[in-house]
Amino acid sequence: MSKRAGGRWLAAALAVSAVLTSGCVASVDAGELPGVYRNEATGAQIVLGSDGTFSATDVSMDGVSDPVDFSGEWDFLDDQASSDFIYLSIEDGGLGRIGGVQLYTSGPEKVYFNSDPDGPPTLELTRTAAQ
């Protein structure tokens, strides 16, 4: 086999591997999402109720602005092109005119905000025991 043909096989194998690996992200069942998620460092907390409501306390989604409290209804949107997420429809609270935000899932135990799609998460929250 020539070096050129070997390089093509390697490139093809890497491409197939990338496609297969992209499908290995931990899937999330909407029924597993209700619960209390907290960031111990900031004190931020989000409670996803099994009735489809949520409350957020001391949350700064971009890591820069002052923390605010807000509440409303949540809906898990899976099968999205880029990433599954929880859509928080804000009905009351300190986010002004914002109607809703995306809360991304990283398995059933962790959720996060990402205000810059090209950057790292700006706030991560981990499931905790109800308080």
Backbone atoms as SQL, in Angstrom:
CREATE TABLE atoms (id INTEGER PRIMARY KEY, chain TEXT, resi INTEGER, resn TEXT, atom TEXT, x REAL, y REAL, z REAL);
INSERT INTO atoms VALUES
  (1, 'A', 1, 'MET', 'N', 0.848, -1.169, 0.000),
  (2, 'A', 1, 'MET', 'CA', 0.000, 0.000, 0.000),
  (3, 'A', 1, 'MET', 'C', 0.895, 1.234, 0.000),
  (4, 'A', 2, 'SER', 'N', 0.581, 2.194, -0.837),
  (5, 'A', 2, 'SER', 'CA', 1.385, 3.412, -0.911),
  (6, 'A', 2, 'SER', 'C', 1.088, 4.306, 0.293),
  (7, 'A', 3, 'LYS', 'N', 1.998, 5.263, 0.524),
  (8, 'A', 3, 'LYS', 'CA', 1.790, 6.194, 1.632),
  (9, 'A', 3, 'LYS', 'C', 0.514, 7.001, 1.435),
  (10, 'A', 4, 'ARG', 'N', 0.251, 7.354, 0.185),
  (11, 'A', 4, 'ARG', 'CA', -0.932, 8.164, -0.113),
  (12, 'A', 4, 'ARG', 'C', -2.221, 7.390, 0.203),
  (13, 'A', 5, 'ALA', 'N', -2.278, 6.127, -0.203),
  (14, 'A', 5, 'ALA', 'CA', -3.455, 5.301, 0.076),
  (15, 'A', 5, 'ALA', 'C', -3.595, 5.066, 1.573),
  (16, 'A', 6, 'GLY', 'N', -2.473, 4.879, 2.262),
  (17, 'A', 6, 'GLY', 'CA', -2.510, 4.695, 3.717),
  (18, 'A', 6, 'GLY', 'C', -3.042, 5.927, 4.421),
  (19, 'A', 7, 'GLY', 'N', -2.669, 7.100, 3.924),
  (20, 'A', 7, 'GLY', 'CA', -3.160, 8.355, 4.498),
  (21, 'A', 7, 'GLY', 'C', -4.656, 8.514, 4.321),
  (22, 'A', 8, 'ARG', 'N', -5.155, 8.078, 3.160),
  (23, 'A', 8, 'ARG', 'CA', -6.600, 8.156, 2.909),
  (24, 'A', 8, 'ARG', 'C', -7.362, 7.240, 3.858),
  (25, 'A', 9, 'TRP', 'N', -6.824, 6.033, 4.053),
  (26, 'A', 9, 'TRP', 'CA', -7.478, 5.096, 4.963),
  (27, 'A', 9, 'TRP', 'C', -7.497, 5.650, 6.385),
  (28, 'A', 10, 'LEU', 'N', -6.401, 6.256, 6.790),
  (29, 'A', 10, 'LEU', 'CA', -6.334, 6.842, 8.125),
  (30, 'A', 10, 'LEU', 'C', -7.361, 7.974, 8.259),
  (31, 'A', 11, 'ALA', 'N', -7.435, 8.841, 7.256),
  (32, 'A', 11, 'ALA', 'CA', -8.396, 9.946, 7.291),
  (33, 'A', 11, 'ALA', 'C', -9.827, 9.414, 7.335),
  (34, 'A', 12, 'ALA', 'N', -10.112, 8.389, 6.545),
  (35, 'A', 12, 'ALA', 'CA', -11.451, 7.801, 6.534),
  (36, 'A', 12, 'ALA', 'C', -11.779, 7.175, 7.888),
  (37, 'A', 13, 'ALA', 'N', -10.821, 6.475, 8.473),
  (38, 'A', 13, 'ALA', 'CA', -11.036, 5.844, 9.778),
  (39, 'A', 13, 'ALA', 'C', -11.285, 6.895, 10.858),
  (40, 'A', 14, 'LEU', 'N', -10.537, 7.993, 10.814),
  (41, 'A', 14, 'LEU', 'CA', -10.734, 9.058, 11.796),
  (42, 'A', 14, 'LEU', 'C', -12.099, 9.723, 11.631),
  (43, 'A', 15, 'ALA', 'N', -12.526, 9.915, 10.390),
  (44, 'A', 15, 'ALA', 'CA', -13.834, 10.525, 10.137),
  (45, 'A', 15, 'ALA', 'C', -14.958, 9.638, 10.667),
  (46, 'A', 16, 'VAL', 'N', -14.882, 8.342, 10.406),
  (47, 'A', 16, 'VAL', 'CA', -15.895, 7.402, 10.897),
  (48, 'A', 16, 'VAL', 'C', -15.889, 7.385, 12.420),
  (49, 'A', 17, 'SER', 'N', -14.709, 7.388, 13.009),
  (50, 'A', 17, 'SER', 'CA', -14.587, 7.393, 14.463),
  (51, 'A', 17, 'SER', 'C', -15.229, 8.636, 15.061),
  (52, 'A', 18, 'ALA', 'N', -15.020, 9.791, 14.448),
  (53, 'A', 18, 'ALA', 'CA', -15.605, 11.039, 14.948),
  (54, 'A', 18, 'ALA', 'C', -17.125, 10.992, 14.890),
  (55, 'A', 19, 'VAL', 'N', -17.672, 10.452, 13.816),
  (56, 'A', 19, 'VAL', 'CA', -19.122, 10.351, 13.677),
  (57, 'A', 19, 'VAL', 'C', -19.691, 9.417, 14.734),
  (58, 'A', 20, 'LEU', 'N', -19.055, 8.278, 14.944),
  (59, 'A', 20, 'LEU', 'CA', -19.539, 7.327, 15.936),
  (60, 'A', 20, 'LEU', 'C', -19.422, 7.881, 17.344),
  (61, 'A', 21, 'THR', 'N', -18.347, 8.577, 17.634),
  (62, 'A', 21, 'THR', 'CA', -18.139, 9.133, 18.962),
  (63, 'A', 21, 'THR', 'C', -19.136, 10.237, 19.258),
  (64, 'A', 22, 'SER', 'N', -19.505, 11.032, 18.263),
  (65, 'A', 22, 'SER', 'CA', -20.439, 12.136, 18.501),
  (66, 'A', 22, 'SER', 'C', -21.795, 11.626, 18.961),
  (67, 'A', 23, 'GLY', 'N', -22.136, 10.409, 18.643),
  (68, 'A', 23, 'GLY', 'CA', -23.394, 9.837, 19.081),
  (69, 'A', 23, 'GLY', 'C', -23.332, 9.218, 20.455),
  (70, 'A', 24, 'CYS', 'N', -22.182, 9.305, 21.134),
  (71, 'A', 24, 'CYS', 'CA', -22.002, 8.666, 22.426),
  (72, 'A', 24, 'CYS', 'C', -22.183, 9.619, 23.604),
  (73, 'A', 25, 'VAL', 'N', -22.720, 10.794, 23.383),
  (74, 'A', 25, 'VAL', 'CA', -22.972, 11.720, 24.476),
  (75, 'A', 25, 'VAL', 'C', -24.068, 11.120, 25.340),
  (76, 'A', 26, 'ALA', 'N', -23.920, 11.264, 26.644),
  (77, 'A', 26, 'ALA', 'CA', -24.895, 10.688, 27.557),
  (78, 'A', 26, 'ALA', 'C', -26.290, 11.218, 27.243),
  (79, 'A', 27, 'SER', 'N', -27.205, 10.310, 26.935),
  (80, 'A', 27, 'SER', 'CA', -28.562, 10.745, 26.643),
  (81, 'A', 27, 'SER', 'C', -29.268, 11.068, 27.955),
  (82, 'A', 28, 'VAL', 'N', -30.227, 11.963, 27.864),
  (83, 'A', 28, 'VAL', 'CA', -30.952, 12.405, 29.043),
  (84, 'A', 28, 'VAL', 'C', -32.430, 12.127, 28.830),
  (85, 'A', 29, 'ASP', 'N', -33.055, 11.531, 29.820),
  (86, 'A', 29, 'ASP', 'CA', -34.491, 11.291, 29.801),
  (87, 'A', 29, 'ASP', 'C', -35.155, 12.444, 30.553),
  (88, 'A', 30, 'ALA', 'N', -36.135, 13.082, 29.949),
  (89, 'A', 30, 'ALA', 'CA', -36.794, 14.233, 30.574),
  (90, 'A', 30, 'ALA', 'C', -37.338, 13.894, 31.961),
  (91, 'A', 31, 'GLY', 'N', -37.739, 12.652, 32.167),
  (92, 'A', 31, 'GLY', 'CA', -38.256, 12.239, 33.467),
  (93, 'A', 31, 'GLY', 'C', -37.215, 12.231, 34.570),
  (94, 'A', 32, 'GLU', 'N', -35.929, 12.218, 34.194),
  (95, 'A', 32, 'GLU', 'CA', -34.851, 12.228, 35.183),
  (96, 'A', 32, 'GLU', 'C', -34.420, 13.639, 35.563),
  (97, 'A', 33, 'LEU', 'N', -34.889, 14.649, 34.853),
  (98, 'A', 33, 'LEU', 'CA', -34.414, 16.014, 35.067),
  (99, 'A', 33, 'LEU', 'C', -34.963, 16.723, 36.301),
  (100, 'A', 34, 'PRO', 'N', -36.219, 16.533, 36.697),
  (101, 'A', 34, 'PRO', 'CA', -36.700, 17.274, 37.866),
  (102, 'A', 34, 'PRO', 'C', -35.808, 17.043, 39.088),
  (103, 'A', 35, 'GLY', 'N', -35.549, 18.139, 39.800),
  (104, 'A', 35, 'GLY', 'CA', -34.713, 18.070, 40.989),
  (105, 'A', 35, 'GLY', 'C', -34.064, 19.407, 41.268),
  (106, 'A', 36, 'VAL', 'N', -33.154, 19.399, 42.232),
  (107, 'A', 36, 'VAL', 'CA', -32.455, 20.607, 42.656),
  (108, 'A', 36, 'VAL', 'C', -31.035, 20.562, 42.115),
  (109, 'A', 37, 'TYR', 'N', -30.627, 21.622, 41.439),
  (110, 'A', 37, 'TYR', 'CA', -29.277, 21.751, 40.886),
  (111, 'A', 37, 'TYR', 'C', -28.639, 22.974, 41.534),
  (112, 'A', 38, 'ARG', 'N', -27.382, 22.821, 41.950),
  (113, 'A', 38, 'ARG', 'CA', -26.737, 23.890, 42.713),
  (114, 'A', 38, 'ARG', 'C', -25.279, 24.043, 42.306),
  (115, 'A', 39, 'ASN', 'N', -24.807, 25.289, 42.362),
  (116, 'A', 39, 'ASN', 'CA', -23.388, 25.578, 42.203),
  (117, 'A', 39, 'ASN', 'C', -22.902, 26.019, 43.575),
  (118, 'A', 40, 'GLU', 'N', -22.114, 25.172, 44.218),
  (119, 'A', 40, 'GLU', 'CA', -21.672, 25.437, 45.592),
  (120, 'A', 40, 'GLU', 'C', -20.820, 26.693, 45.691),
  (121, 'A', 41, 'ALA', 'N', -20.024, 26.994, 44.674),
  (122, 'A', 41, 'ALA', 'CA', -19.121, 28.152, 44.725),
  (123, 'A', 41, 'ALA', 'C', -19.880, 29.475, 44.706),
  (124, 'A', 42, 'THR', 'N', -20.951, 29.554, 43.921),
  (125, 'A', 42, 'THR', 'CA', -21.684, 30.820, 43.783),
  (126, 'A', 42, 'THR', 'C', -22.973, 30.859, 44.596),
  (127, 'A', 43, 'GLY', 'N', -23.476, 29.699, 45.001),
  (128, 'A', 43, 'GLY', 'CA', -24.755, 29.629, 45.697),
  (129, 'A', 43, 'GLY', 'C', -25.950, 29.611, 44.763),
  (130, 'A', 44, 'ALA', 'N', -25.705, 29.648, 43.453),
  (131, 'A', 44, 'ALA', 'CA', -26.798, 29.615, 42.478),
  (132, 'A', 44, 'ALA', 'C', -27.545, 28.291, 42.583),
  (133, 'A', 45, 'GLN', 'N', -28.858, 28.359, 42.402),
  (134, 'A', 45, 'GLN', 'CA', -29.670, 27.151, 42.492),
  (135, 'A', 45, 'GLN', 'C', -30.826, 27.217, 41.504),
  (136, 'A', 46, 'ILE', 'N', -31.100, 26.079, 40.871),
  (137, 'A', 46, 'ILE', 'CA', -32.266, 25.938, 39.997),
  (138, 'A', 46, 'ILE', 'C', -33.029, 24.705, 40.446),
  (139, 'A', 47, 'VAL', 'N', -34.330, 24.866, 40.622),
  (140, 'A', 47, 'VAL', 'CA', -35.203, 23.752, 40.969),
  (141, 'A', 47, 'VAL', 'C', -36.109, 23.504, 39.772),
  (142, 'A', 48, 'LEU', 'N', -35.991, 22.305, 39.181),
  (143, 'A', 48, 'LEU', 'CA', -36.868, 21.894, 38.082),
  (144, 'A', 48, 'LEU', 'C', -37.956, 21.017, 38.682),
  (145, 'A', 49, 'GLY', 'N', -39.186, 21.495, 38.668),
  (146, 'A', 49, 'GLY', 'CA', -40.293, 20.737, 39.233),
  (147, 'A', 49, 'GLY', 'C', -40.815, 19.691, 38.270),
  (148, 'A', 50, 'SER', 'N', -41.339, 18.604, 38.815),
  (149, 'A', 50, 'SER', 'CA', -41.901, 17.546, 37.970),
  (150, 'A', 50, 'SER', 'C', -43.185, 18.008, 37.282),
  (151, 'A', 51, 'ASP', 'N', -43.739, 19.136, 37.728),
  (152, 'A', 51, 'ASP', 'CA', -44.946, 19.688, 37.107),
  (153, 'A', 51, 'ASP', 'C', -44.636, 20.641, 35.956),
  (154, 'A', 52, 'GLY', 'N', -43.337, 20.767, 35.595),
  (155, 'A', 52, 'GLY', 'CA', -42.943, 21.623, 34.479),
  (156, 'A', 52, 'GLY', 'C', -42.636, 23.057, 34.867),
  (157, 'A', 53, 'THR', 'N', -42.628, 23.356, 36.169),
  (158, 'A', 53, 'THR', 'CA', -42.263, 24.697, 36.618),
  (159, 'A', 53, 'THR', 'C', -40.816, 24.690, 37.098),
  (160, 'A', 54, 'PHE', 'N', -40.229, 25.884, 37.189),
  (161, 'A', 54, 'PHE', 'CA', -38.870, 25.994, 37.722),
  (162, 'A', 54, 'PHE', 'C', -38.744, 27.271, 38.531),
  (163, 'A', 55, 'SER', 'N', -37.750, 27.277, 39.408),
  (164, 'A', 55, 'SER', 'CA', -37.365, 28.508, 40.097),
  (165, 'A', 55, 'SER', 'C', -35.846, 28.570, 40.095),
  (166, 'A', 56, 'ALA', 'N', -35.324, 29.763, 39.903),
  (167, 'A', 56, 'ALA', 'CA', -33.879, 29.986, 39.890),
  (168, 'A', 56, 'ALA', 'C', -33.564, 31.046, 40.944),
  (169, 'A', 57, 'THR', 'N', -32.525, 30.788, 41.733),
  (170, 'A', 57, 'THR', 'CA', -32.142, 31.684, 42.814),
  (171, 'A', 57, 'THR', 'C', -30.670, 32.029, 42.699),
  (172, 'A', 58, 'ASP', 'N', -30.348, 33.314, 42.787),
  (173, 'A', 58, 'ASP', 'CA', -28.953, 33.795, 42.763),
  (174, 'A', 58, 'ASP', 'C', -28.191, 33.342, 41.523),
  (175, 'A', 59, 'VAL', 'N', -28.817, 33.424, 40.358),
  (176, 'A', 59, 'VAL', 'CA', -28.205, 32.951, 39.114),
  (177, 'A', 59, 'VAL', 'C', -27.654, 34.122, 38.298),
  (178, 'A', 60, 'SER', 'N', -26.389, 34.014, 37.928),
  (179, 'A', 60, 'SER', 'CA', -25.760, 34.924, 36.972),
  (180, 'A', 60, 'SER', 'C', -25.353, 34.066, 35.785),
  (181, 'A', 61, 'MET', 'N', -26.100, 34.165, 34.692),
  (182, 'A', 61, 'MET', 'CA', -25.877, 33.266, 33.558),
  (183, 'A', 61, 'MET', 'C', -24.591, 33.538, 32.806),
  (184, 'A', 62, 'ASP', 'N', -24.073, 34.767, 32.886),
  (185, 'A', 62, 'ASP', 'CA', -22.855, 35.074, 32.140),
  (186, 'A', 62, 'ASP', 'C', -21.622, 35.166, 33.031),
  (187, 'A', 63, 'GLY', 'N', -21.788, 34.992, 34.334),
  (188, 'A', 63, 'GLY', 'CA', -20.654, 35.033, 35.237),
  (189, 'A', 63, 'GLY', 'C', -20.168, 36.436, 35.547),
  (190, 'A', 64, 'VAL', 'N', -20.801, 37.460, 34.971),
  (191, 'A', 64, 'VAL', 'CA', -20.368, 38.846, 35.163),
  (192, 'A', 64, 'VAL', 'C', -21.466, 39.683, 35.819),
  (193, 'A', 65, 'SER', 'N', -22.690, 39.545, 35.335),
  (194, 'A', 65, 'SER', 'CA', -23.791, 40.358, 35.850),
  (195, 'A', 65, 'SER', 'C', -24.188, 39.904, 37.257),
  (196, 'A', 66, 'ASP', 'N', -24.905, 40.787, 37.951),
  (197, 'A', 66, 'ASP', 'CA', -25.360, 40.471, 39.302),
  (198, 'A', 66, 'ASP', 'C', -26.318, 39.285, 39.265),
  (199, 'A', 67, 'PRO', 'N', -26.274, 38.434, 40.294),
  (200, 'A', 67, 'PRO', 'CA', -27.201, 37.298, 40.356),
  (201, 'A', 67, 'PRO', 'C', -28.643, 37.776, 40.523),
  (202, 'A', 68, 'VAL', 'N', -29.559, 37.049, 39.904),
  (203, 'A', 68, 'VAL', 'CA', -30.985, 37.378, 39.975),
  (204, 'A', 68, 'VAL', 'C', -31.791, 36.122, 40.265),
  (205, 'A', 69, 'ASP', 'N', -33.025, 36.332, 40.676),
  (206, 'A', 69, 'ASP', 'CA', -33.982, 35.247, 40.880),
  (207, 'A', 69, 'ASP', 'C', -35.026, 35.351, 39.772),
  (208, 'A', 70, 'PHE', 'N', -35.464, 34.205, 39.259),
  (209, 'A', 70, 'PHE', 'CA', -36.521, 34.197, 38.251),
  (210, 'A', 70, 'PHE', 'C', -37.206, 32.843, 38.275),
  (211, 'A', 71, 'SER', 'N', -38.380, 32.773, 37.675),
  (212, 'A', 71, 'SER', 'CA', -39.140, 31.523, 37.681),
  (213, 'A', 71, 'SER', 'C', -40.024, 31.452, 36.444),
  (214, 'A', 72, 'GLY', 'N', -40.610, 30.285, 36.252),
  (215, 'A', 72, 'GLY', 'CA', -41.487, 30.087, 35.102),
  (216, 'A', 72, 'GLY', 'C', -41.713, 28.612, 34.839),
  (217, 'A', 73, 'GLU', 'N', -41.753, 28.260, 33.556),
  (218, 'A', 73, 'GLU', 'CA', -41.971, 26.875, 33.137),
  (219, 'A', 73, 'GLU', 'C', -40.786, 26.388, 32.323),
  (220, 'A', 74, 'TRP', 'N', -40.518, 25.082, 32.412),
  (221, 'A', 74, 'TRP', 'CA', -39.414, 24.504, 31.648),
  (222, 'A', 74, 'TRP', 'C', -39.927, 23.393, 30.742),
  (223, 'A', 75, 'ASP', 'N', -39.168, 23.189, 29.657),
  (224, 'A', 75, 'ASP', 'CA', -39.493, 22.137, 28.693),
  (225, 'A', 75, 'ASP', 'C', -38.189, 21.575, 28.148),
  (226, 'A', 76, 'PHE', 'N', -38.042, 20.262, 28.152),
  (227, 'A', 76, 'PHE', 'CA', -36.833, 19.627, 27.630),
  (228, 'A', 76, 'PHE', 'C', -36.965, 19.456, 26.122),
  (229, 'A', 77, 'LEU', 'N', -36.020, 20.025, 25.385),
  (230, 'A', 77, 'LEU', 'CA', -36.026, 19.950, 23.923),
  (231, 'A', 77, 'LEU', 'C', -34.880, 19.055, 23.480),
  (232, 'A', 78, 'ASP', 'N', -35.207, 17.797, 23.210),
  (233, 'A', 78, 'ASP', 'CA', -34.181, 16.886, 22.715),
  (234, 'A', 78, 'ASP', 'C', -34.272, 16.831, 21.197),
  (235, 'A', 79, 'ASP', 'N', -33.392, 16.105, 20.601),
  (236, 'A', 79, 'ASP', 'CA', -33.311, 15.990, 19.143),
  (237, 'A', 79, 'ASP', 'C', -33.034, 17.324, 18.464),
  (238, 'A', 80, 'GLN', 'N', -32.341, 18.221, 19.141),
  (239, 'A', 80, 'GLN', 'CA', -31.943, 19.485, 18.524),
  (240, 'A', 80, 'GLN', 'C', -30.683, 19.237, 17.704),
  (241, 'A', 81, 'ALA', 'N', -30.459, 20.041, 16.709),
  (242, 'A', 81, 'ALA', 'CA', -29.333, 19.835, 15.792),
  (243, 'A', 81, 'ALA', 'C', -27.991, 19.881, 16.506),
  (244, 'A', 82, 'SER', 'N', -27.810, 20.827, 17.413),
  (245, 'A', 82, 'SER', 'CA', -26.493, 20.973, 18.024),
  (246, 'A', 82, 'SER', 'C', -26.408, 20.328, 19.394),
  (247, 'A', 83, 'SER', 'N', -27.423, 20.483, 20.220),
  (248, 'A', 83, 'SER', 'CA', -27.360, 19.971, 21.580),
  (249, 'A', 83, 'SER', 'C', -28.751, 19.968, 22.193),
  (250, 'A', 84, 'ASP', 'N', -29.027, 18.962, 23.017),
  (251, 'A', 84, 'ASP', 'CA', -30.279, 18.952, 23.759),
  (252, 'A', 84, 'ASP', 'C', -30.208, 20.037, 24.830),
  (253, 'A', 85, 'PHE', 'N', -31.339, 20.635, 25.157),
  (254, 'A', 85, 'PHE', 'CA', -31.335, 21.634, 26.218),
  (255, 'A', 85, 'PHE', 'C', -32.711, 21.746, 26.860),
  (256, 'A', 86, 'ILE', 'N', -32.717, 22.380, 28.014),
  (257, 'A', 86, 'ILE', 'CA', -33.941, 22.692, 28.733),
  (258, 'A', 86, 'ILE', 'C', -34.253, 24.153, 28.423),
  (259, 'A', 87, 'TYR', 'N', -35.447, 24.409, 27.899),
  (260, 'A', 87, 'TYR', 'CA', -35.832, 25.796, 27.630),
  (261, 'A', 87, 'TYR', 'C', -36.589, 26.321, 28.841),
  (262, 'A', 88, 'LEU', 'N', -36.056, 27.377, 29.439),
  (263, 'A', 88, 'LEU', 'CA', -36.682, 27.999, 30.594),
  (264, 'A', 88, 'LEU', 'C', -37.503, 29.194, 30.111),
  (265, 'A', 89, 'SER', 'N', -38.828, 29.075, 30.143),
  (266, 'A', 89, 'SER', 'CA', -39.724, 30.180, 29.782),
  (267, 'A', 89, 'SER', 'C', -39.919, 31.031, 31.033),
  (268, 'A', 90, 'ILE', 'N', -39.339, 32.211, 31.028),
  (269, 'A', 90, 'ILE', 'CA', -39.333, 33.055, 32.219),
  (270, 'A', 90, 'ILE', 'C', -40.633, 33.843, 32.297),
  (271, 'A', 91, 'GLU', 'N', -41.327, 33.681, 33.420),
  (272, 'A', 91, 'GLU', 'CA', -42.594, 34.370, 33.631),
  (273, 'A', 91, 'GLU', 'C', -42.486, 35.450, 34.699),
  (274, 'A', 92, 'ASP', 'N', -41.518, 35.317, 35.602),
  (275, 'A', 92, 'ASP', 'CA', -41.396, 36.267, 36.698),
  (276, 'A', 92, 'ASP', 'C', -39.939, 36.350, 37.127),
  (277, 'A', 93, 'GLY', 'N', -39.463, 37.552, 37.386),
  (278, 'A', 93, 'GLY', 'CA', -38.124, 37.671, 37.927),
  (279, 'A', 93, 'GLY', 'C', -37.305, 38.773, 37.321),
  (280, 'A', 94, 'GLY', 'N', -36.011, 38.734, 37.638),
  (281, 'A', 94, 'GLY', 'CA', -35.110, 39.829, 37.358),
  (282, 'A', 94, 'GLY', 'C', -34.356, 39.816, 36.058),
  (283, 'A', 95, 'LEU', 'N', -34.856, 39.200, 35.011),
  (284, 'A', 95, 'LEU', 'CA', -34.131, 39.203, 33.742),
  (285, 'A', 95, 'LEU', 'C', -34.715, 40.189, 32.735),
  (286, 'A', 96, 'GLY', 'N', -35.511, 41.114, 33.200),
  (287, 'A', 96, 'GLY', 'CA', -36.037, 42.141, 32.305),
  (288, 'A', 96, 'GLY', 'C', -36.946, 41.581, 31.237),
  (289, 'A', 97, 'ARG', 'N', -36.666, 41.925, 29.994),
  (290, 'A', 97, 'ARG', 'CA', -37.531, 41.549, 28.875),
  (291, 'A', 97, 'ARG', 'C', -37.190, 40.194, 28.263),
  (292, 'A', 98, 'ILE', 'N', -36.245, 39.492, 28.811),
  (293, 'A', 98, 'ILE', 'CA', -35.878, 38.186, 28.255),
  (294, 'A', 98, 'ILE', 'C', -37.029, 37.216, 28.481),
  (295, 'A', 99, 'GLY', 'N', -37.488, 36.570, 27.408),
  (296, 'A', 99, 'GLY', 'CA', -38.609, 35.646, 27.497),
  (297, 'A', 99, 'GLY', 'C', -38.213, 34.243, 27.894),
  (298, 'A', 100, 'GLY', 'N', -36.979, 33.862, 27.605),
  (299, 'A', 100, 'GLY', 'CA', -36.540, 32.518, 27.927),
  (300, 'A', 100, 'GLY', 'C', -35.059, 32.348, 27.684),
  (301, 'A', 101, 'VAL', 'N', -34.510, 31.310, 28.288),
  (302, 'A', 101, 'VAL', 'CA', -33.090, 31.005, 28.134),
  (303, 'A', 101, 'VAL', 'C', -32.908, 29.499, 27.989),
  (304, 'A', 102, 'GLN', 'N', -31.762, 29.124, 27.466),
  (305, 'A', 102, 'GLN', 'CA', -31.439, 27.712, 27.295),
  (306, 'A', 102, 'GLN', 'C', -30.515, 27.260, 28.417),
  (307, 'A', 103, 'LEU', 'N', -30.886, 26.153, 29.045),
  (308, 'A', 103, 'LEU', 'CA', -30.093, 25.507, 30.080),
  (309, 'A', 103, 'LEU', 'C', -29.691, 24.152, 29.504),
  (310, 'A', 104, 'TYR', 'N', -28.410, 23.963, 29.270),
  (311, 'A', 104, 'TYR', 'CA', -27.938, 22.753, 28.603),
  (312, 'A', 104, 'TYR', 'C', -27.749, 21.617, 29.597),
  (313, 'A', 105, 'THR', 'N', -27.861, 20.393, 29.109),
  (314, 'A', 105, 'THR', 'CA', -27.692, 19.216, 29.956),
  (315, 'A', 105, 'THR', 'C', -26.365, 18.537, 29.658),
  (316, 'A', 106, 'SER', 'N', -25.780, 18.019, 30.698),
  (317, 'A', 106, 'SER', 'CA', -24.566, 17.217, 30.575),
  (318, 'A', 106, 'SER', 'C', -24.820, 15.947, 31.372),
  (319, 'A', 107, 'GLY', 'N', -25.719, 15.122, 30.860),
  (320, 'A', 107, 'GLY', 'CA', -26.173, 13.961, 31.603),
  (321, 'A', 107, 'GLY', 'C', -27.251, 14.389, 32.590),
  (322, 'A', 108, 'PRO', 'N', -27.845, 13.451, 33.321),
  (323, 'A', 108, 'PRO', 'CA', -28.940, 13.791, 34.233),
  (324, 'A', 108, 'PRO', 'C', -28.483, 14.464, 35.529),
  (325, 'A', 109, 'GLU', 'N', -27.186, 14.549, 35.766),
  (326, 'A', 109, 'GLU', 'CA', -26.688, 15.097, 37.030),
  (327, 'A', 109, 'GLU', 'C', -26.133, 16.507, 36.931),
  (328, 'A', 110, 'LYS', 'N', -25.990, 17.060, 35.727),
  (329, 'A', 110, 'LYS', 'CA', -25.368, 18.374, 35.584),
  (330, 'A', 110, 'LYS', 'C', -26.064, 19.170, 34.491),
  (331, 'A', 111, 'VAL', 'N', -26.276, 20.462, 34.777),
  (332, 'A', 111, 'VAL', 'CA', -26.824, 21.398, 33.801),
  (333, 'A', 111, 'VAL', 'C', -25.926, 22.629, 33.781),
  (334, 'A', 112, 'TYR', 'N', -25.986, 23.378, 32.684),
  (335, 'A', 112, 'TYR', 'CA', -25.121, 24.554, 32.599),
  (336, 'A', 112, 'TYR', 'C', -25.685, 25.594, 31.637),
  (337, 'A', 113, 'PHE', 'N', -25.301, 26.854, 31.903),
  (338, 'A', 113, 'PHE', 'CA', -25.587, 27.958, 30.994),
  (339, 'A', 113, 'PHE', 'C', -24.349, 28.184, 30.151),
  (340, 'A', 114, 'ASN', 'N', -24.559, 28.580, 28.907),
  (341, 'A', 114, 'ASN', 'CA', -23.438, 28.890, 28.024),
  (342, 'A', 114, 'ASN', 'C', -23.832, 30.096, 27.182),
  (343, 'A', 115, 'SER', 'N', -23.464, 31.283, 27.656),
  (344, 'A', 115, 'SER', 'CA', -23.864, 32.502, 26.957),
  (345, 'A', 115, 'SER', 'C', -23.090, 32.728, 25.667),
  (346, 'A', 116, 'ASP', 'N', -21.928, 32.074, 25.525),
  (347, 'A', 116, 'ASP', 'CA', -21.118, 32.171, 24.303),
  (348, 'A', 116, 'ASP', 'C', -20.951, 30.768, 23.736),
  (349, 'A', 117, 'PRO', 'N', -21.617, 30.450, 22.614),
  (350, 'A', 117, 'PRO', 'CA', -21.551, 29.088, 22.076),
  (351, 'A', 117, 'PRO', 'C', -20.141, 28.616, 21.740),
  (352, 'A', 118, 'ASP', 'N', -19.213, 29.559, 21.548),
  (353, 'A', 118, 'ASP', 'CA', -17.836, 29.176, 21.244),
  (354, 'A', 118, 'ASP', 'C', -16.971, 29.099, 22.495),
  (355, 'A', 119, 'GLY', 'N', -17.524, 29.444, 23.629),
  (356, 'A', 119, 'GLY', 'CA', -16.747, 29.460, 24.862),
  (357, 'A', 119, 'GLY', 'C', -17.181, 28.363, 25.816),
  (358, 'A', 120, 'PRO', 'N', -16.527, 28.313, 26.961),
  (359, 'A', 120, 'PRO', 'CA', -16.877, 27.298, 27.965),
  (360, 'A', 120, 'PRO', 'C', -18.178, 27.678, 28.675),
  (361, 'A', 121, 'PRO', 'N', -18.777, 26.746, 29.399),
  (362, 'A', 121, 'PRO', 'CA', -19.976, 27.074, 30.177),
  (363, 'A', 121, 'PRO', 'C', -19.693, 28.224, 31.143),
  (364, 'A', 122, 'THR', 'N', -20.678, 29.095, 31.325),
  (365, 'A', 122, 'THR', 'CA', -20.495, 30.232, 32.226),
  (366, 'A', 122, 'THR', 'C', -20.979, 29.932, 33.639),
  (367, 'A', 123, 'LEU', 'N', -21.869, 28.951, 33.795),
  (368, 'A', 123, 'LEU', 'CA', -22.325, 28.533, 35.119),
  (369, 'A', 123, 'LEU', 'C', -22.754, 27.081, 35.039),
  (370, 'A', 124, 'GLU', 'N', -22.131, 26.235, 35.856),
  (371, 'A', 124, 'GLU', 'CA', -22.486, 24.820, 35.921),
  (372, 'A', 124, 'GLU', 'C', -23.160, 24.545, 37.256),
  (373, 'A', 125, 'LEU', 'N', -24.206, 23.742, 37.209),
  (374, 'A', 125, 'LEU', 'CA', -24.926, 23.369, 38.420),
  (375, 'A', 125, 'LEU', 'C', -25.039, 21.855, 38.468),
  (376, 'A', 126, 'THR', 'N', -24.851, 21.287, 39.653),
  (377, 'A', 126, 'THR', 'CA', -24.871, 19.841, 39.844),
  (378, 'A', 126, 'THR', 'C', -26.071, 19.456, 40.697),
  (379, 'A', 127, 'ARG', 'N', -26.689, 18.329, 40.346),
  (380, 'A', 127, 'ARG', 'CA', -27.851, 17.849, 41.105),
  (381, 'A', 127, 'ARG', 'C', -27.437, 17.589, 42.552),
  (382, 'A', 128, 'THR', 'N', -28.293, 18.036, 43.466),
  (383, 'A', 128, 'THR', 'CA', -28.061, 17.820, 44.889),
  (384, 'A', 128, 'THR', 'C', -29.308, 17.212, 45.500),
  (385, 'A', 129, 'ALA', 'N', -29.183, 16.794, 46.739),
  (386, 'A', 129, 'ALA', 'CA', -30.354, 16.318, 47.463),
  (387, 'A', 129, 'ALA', 'C', -31.251, 17.515, 47.748),
  (388, 'A', 130, 'ALA', 'N', -32.554, 17.320, 47.697),
  (389, 'A', 130, 'ALA', 'CA', -33.496, 18.415, 47.957),
  (390, 'A', 130, 'ALA', 'C', -33.253, 18.982, 49.344),
  (391, 'A', 131, 'GLN', 'N', -33.364, 20.303, 49.453),
  (392, 'A', 131, 'GLN', 'CA', -33.111, 20.959, 50.741),
  (393, 'A', 131, 'GLN', 'C', -34.353, 21.589, 51.279);
